[in-house]
Amino acid sequence: MHIGLFWLDLGLNGGDSLPLGDHLEIWLDATLAGFLAWRELDTTAAAAHWRRAAACLSAEGGPATAFHAVTLNNLAVADTDPVSISGFHDVSAAWNAVLRRVTLEDVPLPARSSVFHLRLASQHAEPFAAFLRRRHLALAGLGLWLSETNARARASALETLPVHLHANDQPLDTLPTFLERAVRMARDQTLDRAAACNLLTAQIEHIHSFRATTGLPVTLSAQLEACLGFCAFAPLADALARPGDRITRET
């Protein structure tokens, strides 16, 4: 088993962030711009922004990261051909690369700044590392599951989508609140245009909050949690673009 080094958590808000380099600045700006275009139902512009995000990561050796998997997911969701799901093969491969990385990478064990917590973590290093790795695997697995959901939606396999949405046995509360709500509403078939607009606005604010700070999360778990919030969700896009009868009657 790989046991990582300890890192000290000094309780500083900015202590767990990675300063934005040029390529991450471009990636985050392009990702945000894609969602802004998506909210305006400009799929072509959204795809162009997310293509730029993918290109800047590829130039910096990013294909092994969750950022890359998210960008490929977004590009596949923005595909205007409803019968084409070829892009999701690349998405699945990208998330599986993240899963392999989680399996093989050393897990840094957090320890509070007190001697007591440092000793406690060091005496239980192996089970603590195994617990953290399971959480990382669950988060990466959620990314893969979301991409599979999107592939079904884009292939118009609507009869299998509810079964797939209910088949996931991982806790959805590890997703950002807006995405968890979108999944649950898609499960219950209550996702309408008004809800989709509100949820997408919350997603844009989530992404924008990282742009307003000095960096992106540096630890793997926090990075995965943030990246899941950057995922486009195809049923959310469909609800926004095609309002249902209920919202039509309300208006």
C-alpha positions in Angstrom: 0.0 0.0 0.0 1.3 3.5 -0.8 1.4 5.7 2.3 1.9 9.4 1.5 3.7 12.1 3.5 1.9 14.1 6.2 0.9 17.7 5.5 0.0 20.1 8.2 -3.4 21.8 8.2 -2.8 25.2 9.8 -6.4 26.2 9.4 -5.7 28.8 6.7 -8.4 29.3 4.1 -5.9 29.7 1.3 -3.5 26.9 2.4 -5.1 24.3 0.2 -5.0 26.0 -3.2 -2.8 25.9 -6.2 -1.8 29.3 -7.7 -3.2 29.7 -11.2 -0.7 29.3 -13.9 -1.3 30.6 -17.4 -2.8 27.4 -18.7 -5.1 27.0 -15.7 -6.2 30.7 -16.0 -7.2 30.0 -19.6 -8.9 26.7 -18.7 -11.0 28.3 -15.9 -11.9 31.3 -18.0 -12.9 29.1 -21.0 -14.9 26.7 -18.8 -16.8 29.5 -17.2 -17.4 31.2 -20.6 -18.8 27.9 -21.9 -21.4 27.7 -19.2 -22.4 31.3 -19.7 -22.9 30.6 -23.4 -24.8 27.4 -22.5 -27.2 29.3 -20.3 -28.0 31.4 -23.4 -28.6 28.2 -25.4 -25.7 29.0 -27.6 -24.3 25.4 -27.9 -21.9 26.3 -30.7 -20.2 29.0 -28.6 -20.1 26.7 -25.5 -18.4 24.0 -27.5 -15.9 26.5 -28.8 -15.0 27.7 -25.3 -14.7 24.1 -24.0 -12.6 23.1 -27.0 -10.2 25.9 -26.0 -10.2 24.6 -22.4 -9.2 21.1 -23.6 -6.5 22.5 -25.9 -4.8 24.4 -23.2 -4.7 21.4 -20.9 -3.4 19.1 -23.6 -0.6 21.6 -24.2 0.4 21.4 -20.5 0.2 17.6 -20.1 -3.2 17.7 -18.5 -4.8 14.5 -19.8 -4.2 12.6 -16.6 -6.2 15.1 -14.5 -9.8 15.4 -13.5 -9.8 18.8 -15.2 -9.2 17.1 -18.5 -12.0 14.6 -18.0 -14.4 17.3 -17.1 -13.6 19.3 -20.2 -14.1 16.2 -22.5 -17.4 15.6 -20.7 -18.5 19.2 -21.4 -17.5 18.9 -25.1 -19.5 15.7 -25.5 -22.6 17.3 -23.9 -22.3 20.2 -26.3 -22.3 17.9 -29.3 -25.1 19.0 -31.5 -25.6 15.5 -33.1 -28.0 13.7 -30.8 -27.1 10.2 -32.2 -23.3 10.7 -31.8 -21.9 9.4 -28.6 -18.3 8.8 -29.8 -17.0 11.6 -27.7 -18.1 9.9 -24.5 -15.7 7.0 -25.2 -12.9 9.6 -24.7 -14.6 10.9 -21.6 -14.8 7.4 -20.1 -11.2 6.8 -20.9 -10.2 10.1 -19.2 -12.2 9.3 -16.0 -10.7 5.8 -16.0 -7.2 7.4 -16.2 -8.1 9.5 -13.1 -9.3 6.3 -11.3 -5.9 4.6 -12.1 -4.1 7.6 -10.8 -6.1 7.6 -7.6 -5.3 3.9 -7.2 -1.5 4.3 -7.7 -0.8 7.7 -6.3 0.5 8.2 -2.8 -2.2 9.6 -0.5 -0.9 12.5 1.7 -2.3 12.1 5.2 -3.6 15.3 6.7 -2.6 16.1 10.3 -3.6 19.0 12.4 -0.9 21.2 13.7 -1.0 19.8 17.2 1.4 17.0 18.3 -1.6 14.9 19.4 -3.2 14.8 16.0 0.1 14.2 14.3 0.7 11.2 16.5 -2.8 9.9 16.1 -2.6 10.0 12.3 0.9 8.4 12.3 -0.3 5.5 14.5 -3.2 4.8 12.1 -1.6 5.6 8.8 -2.7 2.6 6.8 -6.4 2.6 7.6 -6.5 6.4 7.3 -4.9 6.2 3.8 -7.3 3.5 2.8 -10.3 5.6 3.9 -9.0 8.6 1.9 -8.4 6.5 -1.1 -11.9 5.1 -1.0 -13.3 8.6 -0.9 -11.1 9.6 -3.9 -12.2 6.6 -5.8 -15.9 7.3 -5.1 -15.5 10.9 -6.3 -13.8 9.8 -9.5 -16.5 7.1 -9.9 -19.2 9.7 -9.7 -17.5 11.6 -12.6 -17.5 8.5 -14.7 -21.2 7.8 -13.8 -22.2 11.3 -14.7 -20.5 11.0 -18.1 -22.4 7.7 -18.7 -25.6 9.5 -17.8 -24.8 12.2 -20.3 -24.0 9.6 -23.0 -27.4 8.0 -22.6 -29.2 11.4 -22.7 -27.3 12.4 -25.8 -28.0 9.1 -27.5 -31.7 9.7 -26.8 -31.8 6.4 -24.7 -34.4 8.0 -22.5 -36.1 4.7 -21.6 -32.9 3.6 -19.9 -32.0 6.9 -18.4 -34.2 6.7 -15.2 -32.9 3.1 -14.5 -29.3 4.3 -14.9 -30.0 7.4 -12.6 -31.4 5.1 -9.9 -28.7 2.5 -10.3 -25.9 4.6 -8.8 -25.3 3.4 -5.2 -22.7 6.1 -4.3 -23.9 8.9 -2.0 -25.0 11.8 -4.1 -24.3 14.3 -1.3 -20.6 14.2 -2.3 -21.8 16.2 -5.4 -22.1 20.0 -5.2 -25.7 20.9 -4.1 -26.9 22.2 -7.4 -25.7 19.1 -9.2 -27.1 16.7 -6.6 -30.5 18.5 -7.0 -30.3 18.2 -10.8 -29.7 14.5 -10.6 -32.5 13.9 -8.1 -34.9 16.0 -10.2 -33.9 14.1 -13.3 -34.5 10.8 -11.5 -38.0 12.0 -10.5 -38.7 13.6 -13.9 -39.5 16.9 -12.3 -36.6 18.9 -13.9 -38.3 21.8 -15.8 -37.0 24.9 -17.4 -37.4 27.2 -14.4 -35.5 24.7 -12.1 -32.8 24.1 -14.8 -32.2 27.9 -15.1 -31.8 28.3 -11.4 -29.5 25.2 -11.1 -27.3 26.3 -14.0 -27.0 29.8 -12.5 -25.8 28.2 -9.2 -23.3 26.1 -11.2 -22.0 29.3 -12.9 -21.5 30.9 -9.5 -19.7 27.8 -8.3 -17.2 28.1 -11.2 -16.9 31.8 -10.9 -16.0 31.5 -7.2 -12.8 29.8 -8.1 -12.0 32.5 -10.7 -12.3 35.1 -7.9 -9.8 33.3 -5.7 -6.0 32.9 -6.0 -6.0 29.3 -7.0 -7.6 25.9 -7.6 -7.6 23.1 -5.0 -4.3 21.2 -4.8 -5.2 18.1 -2.9 -6.7 15.3 -4.9 -10.0 15.0 -3.0 -10.7 18.7 -3.0 -9.8 18.9 -6.7 -12.2 16.1 -7.5 -15.0 17.7 -5.6 -14.4 21.0 -7.4 -14.2 19.4 -10.8 -17.5 17.6 -10.4 -19.0 21.0 -10.0 -17.6 21.9 -13.4 -19.4 19.0 -15.2 -22.1 19.8 -17.7 -25.2 17.7 -17.1 -27.0 16.8 -20.3 -30.5 16.4 -18.7 -30.1 19.9 -17.3 -29.3 21.2 -20.7 -32.3 19.4 -22.2 -34.7 20.8 -19.5 -33.4 24.3 -20.2 -33.7 24.1 -24.0 -37.1 22.2 -24.1 -39.5 23.5 -21.4 -42.1 21.0 -20.2 -45.8 21.3 -20.1 -45.9 22.2 -16.5 -43.8 25.3 -16.8 -45.6 26.3 -20.0 -48.9 26.3 -18.1 -47.4 28.3 -15.3 -46.4 31.0 -17.7 
